[in-house]
Amino acid sequence: MIQLKSQRELDIMAHGGRILGQTVRMLEQSVRPGMSTLDIDRLAEEFIRSHDGAVPSFKGLYGFPASICSSINEEIVHGIPSKKRILRDGDIVSIDVGVKYDGFHTDSATTVGVGEIDAESQRLLDVTRASLEAGIAAAVLGNHIGDIGAAVQETVEAAGFNVTRDLVGHGIGQTFHEDPQVPNFGKAKRGTKLMAGLTIAIEPMVMMGKHQTREMPDKWTVVTADGSRAAHFEHTVAVTADGPVVLTRAV
């Protein structure tokens, strides 16, 4: 069931989203070779909890043990932070993080190059970020969920990369995962019609290689089946009469 938000509820989500945007920006600036993914997790949790009323959404969600998901290179999503996972020069690391504030969740992700990365990895990051912006631009009244997926898919495939078919974005609010699902592929004018007050997490997950995925034995981490690198960018977006409003940008 789709939950449309009132202006008061959107204001609450915008406040939590600002905290989340600042968290993501801080983490982007902090990543460096020699850090463990657990170091990143601790930075995120401390920063989030330093804001009165804000808590990490992920910690304990479906039994997840940490405040962020940290996914390195061929890992797409849901990597578990560990003191044994050390970032090395040339890696890329995706950081997915959520904030719960005053009963409402927001969700965001970024992918960061560690030290100096190769040109193709940088292109992957640039294309994935551009596909997120294309998806956001399609989140307007009168469009459909399929318009968002089509915009993401067109941007990604024009660059020679692929989007996953196995993982999707989602509605978000008082529950972390709400209807509707928001795939990163699709056809324009198909699927749920976008209405004012709808809040969704748009999150392109893009692979250098083929789109197939597999789950690791930890039952959380999802990787590319062919071992190619993947990137993940995400914002929580409100559909409004004035156009899409990104709730999770750092300001």
N, C-alpha and C positions, 0 to 999 in steps of 0.2 A: 504494500500500500504506500502510495506516494504522500509524503508529508510536506505541504507547502508552509513556508514560514511567514509569520507576521513581521512587520517592520521592527517591532521590539526584539523579536528573536533574531532577525538579521543583524541588528545592532550588537547583540550579545556575541554572535558568531564573528562579527567583524572585529570585536575587541580581542577575542581569543585568537583570531586569525593574525592580528598584528603581532601578538606574542609569538605565534608560530613562525611568522615571516622573519622576525628578528632572530629567532632560534636558528633557522636555516641559514641566514646570512652569517651569523657567528660561526656556525659549523663549517661553512664554506671557507671562511677566512682562517680556520684553525687547522684544517687537514694538512698534514705534512708527512714525509717519509719517516718511518720509525715509530709512528703512533700505532697503537693497537685499536681495533674497532671497539673494544671495551672502553678505551680512553674517550672516544667520540661519544659513546653512550652516556658516560658519566658527565661529560660536559653538557650534553643536551638536557639530561634530567635536572642537573643543578640549575641551569639557566631557566628552564621552564618553572621549576618550583620557587625560584626567586621572585616570581610575580604572584602576588596574593591571589589565591583562588584558582591558580592554574596547576594542572597536573598532567603528566604524560598519558595520552590516550592508550598507547600500546601496551603498557606494563600490565600484565595479567589478562589482556584481551584474548579470549579463546585459549588462555593458558600461555601466551607468549611471555618469555622471561625478562624482557628488556624494554627500554624506553624508545629505542630506534630499531629499525631494520637496517643492516649494513651489508651491502652486497658488492663483492669485488669482481671485476673483470667479466667473466662469463656468467656470474650470478646475476639474475634479473631482479628478483625481489625476495624478501623475507629472510635474508641472512641474519643469523644470530650473532650479536657482538661477543667477542672473546678476546681475552688477553693473549691468546696464541695467534690471533690473526693480525699480523704486522703489515702495515702498508709500506710498499716499496716504490721507489722512484719509477715512474712509468705506468703504475697501476691507474685504474679508474675505480672509484667507489661510489655507489649509489646509497644515499642516506634518505630513508623514508621515516617521517616522524609526525605524530599527531598531538594536539593539545585539547584537553577538556577544560572548559571554562564555563561556570555558571550553568552546568547541565547540558552544554552543547559542545560537540566536537568539530574540529577542523583538521585537515589532512594536507600534507605537502611533501614533496620529494625533490631532490636535486642529485646530480651526478657530478663529481669533482675529479679533476685530474690531480694525481699525486706527483708533485715535482714536475719534471718535464715529461710530457706524453707525446706519442707519435702523431703525425698529421692525420691519419685516418681515424684514430680515436678522438681527436679533437673535432673532426668533421661529424662523427657520430653524435657527440655531445651537442654540437651546434644544430644539427638537423632535428634531434629529439626536442630540443628547446623550441625550435621554430614550429615543430608540429604541435606542441602544446599551445603556443600562441594562436595557431590556426584553429585548433579546436575551441579555444576560448572565444575567438571572434565569431564562430558559428553558433554560440550559445545565446541566441536572440529569440524573442517572442515570435511565434509563427513557424520557427524551425522545429526539427525533430531530433531525437537522439541520433538518428542515422546521419544527420548533417554534421554532427561533431565527429563521429567516427570516420566519415568520408573525408573530411578536411584533414584529419590526422593522417589517414592512410595515404592520401594523395601526396602530401608533403614528404612522407617517409619513402614511399616507393619511387617517387621521382628522383630521389637521391641514391637509389639502388639498395636501400636497406629494407627491412621487414618489420611489421608489428606482430606481436604475439596475438594468437587467437584464443589462448587458454586463460588469460588474465584480463580483467576489465576494471574500469573505474566504477563509481557507485554514487548513489545518493548518500547524503550525510546530514546529521543533525543531532537530535537527542540520542539516537542510536548511531554507532559508528558506520555501520553498513546498512543503508536504507535502499529502497527502490527509488529510481530504476537503475539497472546496470547500464554502464556507459562504455561500450566497446571502443577499441581504437581502430575499427574498420567498419564499413557499412555502406549503405546507399542513402543518398539524400532523400528527405521527405518520408523516410521509413521510421518506424518505432514510435515511442512515446513523444507526444507533442510537448514542447517546452512552454511552461506556464510561469507567470510571475510568482516569486516566492520559492521556486524550486532551487535547492542547493545541491550541487554535485561536485564530486572530486573527479576532475579530468586528469588522466595520468598515462600518457604515452609510455610504453615499454618497447624499446626498439632494439633490434638485433642487427649486427653487421652481416650475419649469415642467414640461415633459414629460420623460419618462424617456429619450428617445433621446440618443445620444452620437455624437461623431465624434472622430477622431484628427487631431492637428495635423501639419504637414509634418515636424516634428522627430522623428516616429515614437515619441514618448514621451507628450507631453501629451494628455490626454483632456479634452474640453470638452463642455458641454451643447450639443446641436444647435440649440436655440432661443435660446442666449445668456443664459439665465436663470442666476442664481447657484446655487452648489452648496456644500454643507458635508460634511465628512468627520471622523468621530470613530472611534477604534479602541482596543481593548485586547486583549492576549494573555490568554487565560483557560484555566485548567486545570479539567477536569471531575473531581470527586472524590466520594468517598462522603459527604462532609460538605457537598456543594453546590459551586457554581462558585467558584473562587478566581481573582481578578484578579491577575495577576502583574506588571502594569505600572502600578499606582497609585503616585504619589509618597508616600513615607512619611518 
